Amino acid sequence: MTVVTGTYVLVTKGKVSLAMVGRGALVSLRQVADIVRRVMADDQPPKRPLPAGADAGWAAIGYLLGGMLVWGGVGWLIDKWLGLPNVGLLIGLIGGTAAGVFLTVKRLDG
């Protein structure tokens, strides 16, 4: 199979249009220009506003407590299932706290 890349002139129904062949796909220059125009005009979907004040504090507390409760609970269940002396609970609490800190920094950092 041979893939040819380059620019070609296409004549369809009396209209002349340019097209580019790249990576085996035929893409019109108009489609390429539309993509570039959107990126250059910064026509991206708006970002979610960052929480401020008390909302940021409640979000941080929610992430930290949620991570500790969920992953600590998973560790406790693993302890009960395997008969371990709270090793899974400790690992779950530490991992949940780390995940909560990571999500807090990722969301509230901007």
C-alpha positions as CSV (number, residue, x, y, z in Angstrom):
1,M,0.0,0.0,0.0
2,T,1.4,3.4,-1.0
3,V,0.4,6.6,0.8
4,V,1.0,9.7,-1.1
5,T,1.2,13.0,0.7
6,G,1.1,16.5,-0.7
7,T,-1.3,19.1,-2.1
8,Y,-3.6,18.4,-5.0
9,V,-6.0,20.4,-7.1
10,L,-9.4,18.8,-7.2
11,V,-12.0,19.8,-9.8
12,T,-15.6,18.8,-8.8
13,K,-18.7,20.1,-10.6
14,G,-16.7,22.9,-12.2
15,K,-15.3,24.1,-8.9
16,V,-11.6,24.1,-8.2
17,S,-10.5,23.3,-4.7
18,L,-7.3,22.4,-3.0
19,A,-7.0,19.4,-0.8
20,M,-4.2,17.9,1.3
21,V,-3.5,14.2,1.6
22,G,-1.8,13.4,4.9
23,R,-1.5,10.1,6.8
24,G,-3.9,8.5,4.3
25,A,-6.8,10.9,4.8
26,L,-8.0,13.5,2.4
27,V,-8.7,16.8,4.2
28,S,-9.8,20.0,2.5
29,L,-7.8,23.1,3.2
30,R,-11.0,24.8,4.4
31,Q,-11.3,22.2,7.2
32,V,-7.7,22.8,8.1
33,A,-8.2,26.5,8.1
34,D,-11.3,26.2,10.3
35,I,-9.4,24.2,12.9
36,V,-6.5,26.7,12.9
37,R,-8.9,29.6,13.1
38,R,-10.6,28.2,16.2
39,V,-7.3,27.6,17.9
40,M,-5.8,31.0,17.0
41,A,-9.0,32.8,18.0
42,D,-8.8,31.1,21.4
43,D,-12.3,29.8,20.8
44,Q,-12.0,27.1,23.4
45,P,-14.8,26.1,25.8
46,P,-14.7,28.2,28.9
47,K,-13.0,26.8,31.9
48,R,-14.9,26.1,35.1
49,P,-14.5,29.1,37.5
50,L,-12.3,28.4,40.5
51,P,-13.9,28.3,43.9
52,A,-13.1,31.3,46.1
53,G,-13.2,32.0,49.8
54,A,-15.3,29.5,51.8
55,D,-16.1,27.5,48.7
56,A,-12.4,26.7,48.3
57,G,-12.1,25.7,51.9
58,W,-15.1,23.4,51.8
59,A,-13.9,21.8,48.5
60,A,-10.5,21.1,50.1
61,I,-12.1,19.6,53.2
62,G,-14.4,17.5,51.1
63,Y,-11.5,16.1,49.0
64,L,-9.4,15.3,52.1
65,L,-12.2,13.7,54.1
66,G,-13.6,11.9,51.1
67,G,-10.3,10.4,50.1
68,M,-9.6,9.3,53.7
69,L,-13.1,7.8,54.2
70,V,-13.3,6.0,50.8
71,W,-9.7,4.6,50.7
72,G,-9.6,4.0,54.4
73,G,-12.8,2.1,54.1
74,V,-11.4,0.0,51.2
75,G,-8.3,-0.7,53.3
76,W,-10.5,-1.7,56.3
77,L,-12.5,-4.1,54.1
78,I,-9.3,-5.7,52.7
79,D,-8.1,-6.1,56.3
80,K,-11.3,-7.9,57.3
81,W,-11.2,-10.0,54.2
82,L,-7.6,-11.1,54.6
83,G,-7.5,-11.0,58.4
84,L,-4.7,-8.4,58.6
85,P,-4.1,-6.3,61.7
86,N,-5.2,-2.8,60.3
87,V,-2.3,-2.7,57.7
88,G,-4.8,-2.0,54.9
89,L,-6.6,0.6,56.9
90,L,-3.3,2.5,57.5
91,I,-2.3,2.3,53.8
92,G,-5.8,3.3,52.7
93,L,-5.8,6.4,55.0
94,I,-2.3,7.5,53.9
95,G,-3.2,6.9,50.2
96,G,-6.6,8.6,50.6
97,T,-5.0,11.6,52.2
98,A,-2.4,11.9,49.4
99,A,-5.1,11.6,46.8
100,G,-7.1,14.3,48.6
101,V,-4.1,16.6,48.7
102,F,-3.4,16.0,45.0
103,L,-7.0,16.7,43.9
104,T,-7.1,19.8,46.1
105,V,-3.9,21.2,44.6
106,K,-5.0,20.2,41.1
107,R,-8.4,21.8,41.3
108,L,-7.7,24.9,43.4
109,D,-4.3,25.8,41.9
110,G,-5.8,27.1,38.7
